[in-house]
Amino acid sequence: MQTAQQENTVWHDICAISDIPKNAGIAALVNGQQIAIFSIGKQPQVFAIDNHDPFSKANVLARGITGNINDALVVASPIYKQHFNLATGQCIEDESVCVDSYAVRIDNNRVFIGLTA
């Protein structure tokens, strides 16, 4: 059974999984919005968050360095170095700041991002 949110999700074919460098990110323009997509690990886990860094006001999160803080996979903004949880978008250093995170699925080695319609 699908939830109302799942029923309203539109899946966008972004790229092949091999197009994303391992343990790094790329930026994609989806419906006019910049999304940072990351492939982490040997058996890649793929994450998607807003590319917009709320601290520097620049679209740069896809260029950040990925890592692990307290068992959470994160990306460090390349500008002021705040860390964002890749699964939730929550800023590690400032709990009042969060970027949007998006549903991701891999189908036939293609990466799909789910946006609410």
Helices and strands as residue ranges (DSSP letters): H 4-7, E 9-16, G 17-19, E 24-30, E 33-40, E 45-50, E 52-53, E 58-59, G 61-63, E 65-69, E 72-76, E 83-85, E 101-107, E 110-116
